Amino acid sequence: MRKKERYIAQGAIIGFGVTALIDILMQWLEHNDRGEKFTWESYDGNRALKIGFLGSAIGAGIGYVSYEYQSTLEQKQSFNSDEYLKSILRQEDLKQNPELLDNAVLIRDKLKLWIVNNFSEKLVSVPENTGSFAKRTANAASFDIDILLPFRRDSFDTLEDMYSWTFEQLHQKSGRQAKVVKETKAICISFEKNGQAINFDIVPGREIGNYKQDRRLNLYVKPNRFWKRGTCFKIDASTQRNMTINKPEARKVIRLLKIYNDTNYLNIPSVLLEQATVEALSERKYGVYTSNTDNLLNSMDYLAEKLGQEFFTDHGNTNNNLNNKIDSYSKSKAVELLRKDITKIEVNSNYLKEIFEGPYLD
């Protein structure tokens, strides 16, 4: 809930409670004046409810006025938007929780070693670190560690066999220590260490041609209904992995957009955030500025533009439309909020604090 809505909601709740209590007191006094005993049977609940709703409306209005007054005061105060964004990035840096980071890396390395020892005859290459953790776009509050398993072309008859075999092996290995679950393209393994969850997405893929040369894999896509058949999905592992290499400013913005996405419950897939940011900050579009705020706003603008289009081509698979990963309602909601927030921030940079407020950063 944004600051404005919170002020209004709190005002409405307080207004309702205060006026309802006052009416109860008034009813008690009225009964007392008439020499009658005040009981639940004689209590006029409908009257108290009506007065409570009136108080709620008044309280909401007071909450709105308080918000506007507070916003006016904040506008007059000096505010460094770039420093504010840096503070958010520091707060969500994985290094802020070294114990969690060390445990995650330790479990990852042990898991990869076990996979090498047990899967080596079927693999064309060693397990590869991928995803946000490897691309350095992960945030402390919400991240998974992705491990890509490139299997040889002749390792399995079908992609489904590859996926099922990998799941069974991982379940036998980790089923007692962790939760192992089949997901759309990956197998999720969730460990708990000192009360903290550490999640791994194991992604099995089968080489299409010569993986060591072209880095292309076929993934199995698990159907979302039991009566449907699974499908395949092609990826270029090098394109996805190299997307943010030597792009430190893009990585910062991607992390900020992930926080924005989670805080505002927008459900935009990470791959859309990443690709839109990289494209937005390329020389063909806005380029990179020294200001984190400018880079963020430019990326938000470009993201809204791409979400509003019918097709957003995936760099890792040119036949794939990234916009198919998000439903129409979520797209419309995201585009509307992105554009509103850009406008408000351009008028008042303090509004940045509102778009990042929420349970995610509490």
C-alpha positions in Angstrom: 0.0 0.0 0.0 1.4 3.4 -1.0 1.8 6.2 1.5 -1.2 8.2 0.2 -3.5 5.2 0.4 -2.1 4.3 3.8 -2.8 7.8 5.2 -6.4 7.7 3.8 -7.0 4.1 5.1 -5.7 4.9 8.5 -7.7 8.1 8.7 -10.9 6.2 7.7 -10.3 3.4 10.3 -9.6 5.9 13.1 -12.6 8.1 12.0 -14.9 5.1 12.0 -13.7 3.9 15.4 -13.8 7.3 17.1 -17.2 8.3 15.9 -18.7 4.9 16.6 -17.4 5.0 20.2 -18.7 8.5 20.6 -22.1 7.4 19.5 -22.1 4.5 21.9 -21.3 7.0 24.7 -24.0 9.3 23.5 -26.6 6.5 23.5 -25.6 5.6 27.0 -26.0 9.2 28.1 -29.4 9.4 26.4 -30.6 6.2 28.1 -29.3 7.6 31.4 -31.2 10.9 31.0 -34.4 8.9 30.4 -33.7 6.8 33.4 -33.4 3.7 31.2 -30.8 0.9 31.5 -28.4 0.8 28.6 -28.1 -2.8 27.3 -27.2 -4.6 24.1 -30.9 -5.0 23.4 -31.6 -1.3 23.6 -28.4 -0.3 21.8 -29.1 1.1 18.3 -26.3 -0.6 16.2 -27.6 0.8 12.9 -27.3 4.3 14.1 -23.7 3.7 15.4 -22.9 2.1 12.0 -24.2 5.1 10.0 -22.4 7.6 12.2 -19.2 5.4 12.0 -19.3 5.5 8.2 -19.7 9.2 8.3 -16.7 9.4 10.6 -14.8 7.1 8.3 -15.4 9.5 5.4 -14.3 12.5 7.4 -11.3 10.5 8.7 -10.4 9.6 5.1 -10.6 13.2 4.1 -8.4 14.3 7.0 -5.9 11.5 6.0 -5.8 12.8 2.5 -5.2 16.4 3.6 -2.5 15.2 6.0 -0.8 13.3 3.2 -0.9 16.4 0.9 0.5 18.6 3.7 3.3 16.2 4.4 4.1 15.9 0.7 4.3 19.7 0.4 6.7 19.9 3.4 8.9 17.1 1.9 9.1 18.9 -1.4 10.6 21.9 0.3 13.3 19.7 1.9 16.5 18.8 0.1 16.4 15.3 -1.3 19.1 13.5 -3.2 17.3 10.9 -5.3 20.6 9.2 -6.4 21.7 8.7 -2.8 18.3 7.4 -1.8 18.5 4.7 -4.6 22.1 3.8 -3.6 20.8 3.3 0.0 18.1 0.8 -1.3 20.8 -1.1 -3.3 23.0 -1.3 -0.2 20.2 -2.5 1.9 19.4 -5.3 -0.6 23.0 -6.2 -1.3 23.5 -10.0 -0.8 26.7 -9.1 1.2 24.5 -7.5 3.8 23.7 -11.1 5.0 27.1 -12.8 4.7 25.9 -15.9 6.6 23.1 -16.5 4.0 25.4 -15.8 1.1 28.1 -18.2 2.4 25.6 -20.9 3.1 24.1 -20.5 -0.4 27.4 -20.7 -2.1 28.5 -23.7 0.0 25.3 -25.7 -0.8 25.5 -24.7 -4.5 29.1 -25.9 -4.8 28.4 -29.2 -3.0 25.3 -29.7 -5.2 27.3 -29.0 -8.4 30.1 -31.4 -7.3 27.5 -34.1 -6.7 26.0 -33.5 -10.1 29.4 -33.7 -11.8 30.2 -37.0 -10.0 26.8 -38.6 -10.9 25.8 -37.0 -14.2 29.2 -36.7 -16.0 28.5 -39.4 -18.6 25.3 -37.7 -19.7 26.6 -34.0 -19.6 28.3 -32.3 -22.4 29.6 -29.6 -20.0 29.9 -29.1 -16.3 26.9 -27.5 -14.5 26.8 -23.8 -15.1 25.9 -20.9 -12.8 23.1 -18.8 -14.4 20.2 -16.6 -13.5 20.2 -13.5 -11.4 22.8 -14.8 -8.9 25.4 -15.3 -11.6 24.4 -12.1 -13.5 24.7 -10.1 -10.2 21.2 -8.8 -10.4 19.9 -10.7 -7.3 18.5 -9.0 -4.2 18.9 -10.2 -0.6 15.1 -10.3 0.1 14.2 -12.5 -2.9 16.6 -14.6 -5.0 17.1 -18.1 -6.4 20.3 -19.7 -7.5 20.0 -21.2 -11.0 22.1 -24.1 -12.2 22.0 -25.1 -15.9 22.6 -28.7 -16.8 23.7 -29.1 -20.5 23.0 -32.8 -21.5 24.4 -34.5 -24.5 22.1 -34.9 -27.5 22.1 -38.7 -27.2 21.7 -38.9 -23.4 17.9 -39.3 -23.5 15.3 -40.4 -26.1 13.0 -37.4 -25.2 13.2 -34.1 -23.4 10.6 -35.4 -20.9 12.8 -38.4 -20.1 15.7 -36.0 -19.4 13.5 -33.8 -17.1 12.0 -36.8 -15.3 15.3 -38.5 -14.8 16.9 -35.4 -13.4 14.0 -34.9 -11.0 14.3 -38.4 -9.7 18.0 -38.2 -9.2 17.7 -34.9 -7.3 14.8 -36.1 -5.3 16.7 -39.3 -4.2 19.7 -37.1 -3.3 18.0 -34.2 -1.5 14.4 -35.3 -0.8 15.1 -35.9 2.9 17.1 -32.7 3.4 15.1 -30.3 1.2 11.9 -29.8 -0.7 12.2 -30.9 -4.4 9.4 -29.6 -6.7 8.8 -29.7 -10.5 8.4 -26.3 -12.0 7.7 -25.2 -15.6 11.2 -25.5 -17.0 13.2 -26.1 -13.8 13.4 -28.4 -10.8 13.3 -26.3 -7.6 15.2 -27.5 -4.5 14.6 -25.5 -1.4 16.9 -26.0 1.6 16.5 -24.4 5.0 19.7 -23.2 6.8 19.5 -21.6 10.2 15.8 -20.7 9.6 16.5 -19.1 6.2 15.3 -20.6 2.9 17.8 -21.1 0.1 16.3 -21.9 -3.2 17.9 -23.5 -6.3 16.4 -23.8 -9.7 18.0 -26.7 -11.6 17.4 -26.3 -15.3 18.1 -29.4 -17.5 18.6 -28.8 -21.2 19.7 -31.0 -24.1 22.1 -29.7 -26.8 20.6 -29.0 -30.2 23.8 -29.1 -32.3 27.2 -28.7 -30.7 26.7 -27.0 -27.3 30.4 -26.2 -26.8 30.3 -24.2 -30.0 26.8 -22.7 -30.3 25.6 -22.8 -26.6 22.1 -23.7 -27.7 19.8 -26.0 -25.7 16.3 -27.4 -25.8 14.5 -27.3 -22.5 11.5 -29.4 -21.5 8.4 -27.3 -20.7 6.1 -29.1 -18.2 2.4 -28.8 -19.0 0.2 -26.9 -16.5 -2.6 -29.5 -16.9 -2.2 -33.2 -16.5 -4.0 -34.0 -19.8 -1.7 -31.8 -21.8 1.6 -32.8 -23.4 4.9 -31.1 -22.6 6.6 -28.9 -25.1 10.1 -27.7 -25.8 11.8 -24.3 -25.5 15.0 -23.3 -27.2 17.6 -21.0 -25.4 20.9 -19.5 -26.2 22.7 -19.9 -22.9 25.5 -17.5 -23.8 23.1 -14.7 -24.8 21.2 -14.9 -21.5 24.3 -15.2 -19.4 26.2 -12.4 -21.1 23.3 -9.9 -21.2 24.6 -7.8 -18.2 28.3 -8.4 -18.5 30.2 -5.1 -18.4 27.0 -3.3 -17.7 27.2 -2.2 -14.0 24.6 0.6 -14.4 22.1 -1.8 -16.0 22.6 -4.3 -13.2 21.8 -1.5 -10.6 18.6 -0.6 -12.4 17.5 -4.2 -12.9 17.9 -4.7 -9.1 15.9 -1.6 -8.4 13.1 -2.6 -10.9 13.0 -6.0 -9.2 12.4 -4.3 -5.8 9.8 -2.0 -7.4 8.1 -5.1 -9.1 7.9 -7.0 -5.8 6.9 -4.0 -3.7 4.0 -3.1 -6.0 2.9 -6.7 -6.7 3.3 -6.2 -10.5 4.3 -9.8 -11.4 6.5 -8.8 -14.3 8.9 -11.7 -15.0 12.5 -10.9 -14.3 13.6 -11.7 -17.9 11.4 -8.8 -19.1 12.9 -6.4 -16.6 16.4 -7.4 -17.5 16.1 -7.2 -21.3 14.0 -4.0 -21.2 16.7 -2.4 -19.0 19.6 -3.5 -21.1 17.9 -2.2 -24.3 16.8 1.1 -22.6 20.4 1.9 -21.5 21.9 0.9 -24.9 23.3 3.5 -27.2 20.4 2.8 -29.6 17.9 4.1 -27.0 18.6 6.4 -24.0 22.2 5.4 -23.2 23.7 5.4 -19.7 23.7 8.5 -17.5 25.7 9.2 -14.4 22.4 9.6 -12.5 20.8 6.4 -11.1 17.5 8.2 -11.1 17.7 9.1 -14.8 18.7 5.5 -15.7 15.8 4.2 -13.6 13.2 6.5 -15.1 14.4 5.8 -18.7 14.2 2.1 -18.1 10.7 2.4 -16.5 9.6 4.4 -19.6 11.0 1.8 -22.0 9.6 -1.1 -20.0 6.1 0.5 -20.1 6.6 1.0 -23.9 7.5 -2.6 -24.5 4.8 -4.0 -22.3 2.3 -2.0 -24.3 3.4 -3.6 -27.5 2.1 -6.9 -28.8 5.6 -8.4 -29.4 8.8 -8.2 -27.3 11.4 -10.4 -28.9 13.5 -12.6 -26.6 17.3 -12.1 -27.2 17.8 -15.8 -26.2 15.2 -17.1 -28.6 14.0 -14.8 -31.4 10.9 -17.0 -31.9 9.8 -16.3 -28.3 7.6 -13.4 -27.4 8.5 -12.2 -23.8 5.1 -10.5 -23.5 3.4 -13.9 -23.5 4.9 -14.5 -20.0 2.5 -12.0 -18.5 -1.3 -11.8 -18.7 -3.1 -8.9 -20.3 -4.5 -7.6 -17.0 -1.1 -7.6 -15.3 0.5 -5.8 -18.3 -2.2 -3.1 -18.3 -1.8 -2.6 -14.6 2.0 -2.4 -14.8 2.0 0.0 -17.8 -0.5 2.4 -16.0 1.5 2.4 -12.8 4.8 2.8 -14.4 3.6 5.9 -16.4 1.9 7.4 -13.4 5.0 7.0 -11.2 7.3 8.4 -13.9 5.2 11.6 -14.1 5.0 12.0 -10.3 8.7 11.5 -9.8 9.5 14.0 -12.6 7.4 16.6 -10.7 8.6 15.7 -7.2 11.7 13.4 -6.8 10.6 12.7 -3.2 7.9 10.5 -4.7 10.7 7.9 -5.3 10.4 7.1 -1.6 6.7 6.2 -2.1 7.2 3.8 -5.0 9.7 1.8 -3.0 7.7 1.7 0.3 6.1 -1.5 1.2 6.5 -4.8 3.1 9.4 -5.8 0.8 11.7 -3.1 2.3 10.3 -3.1 5.9 
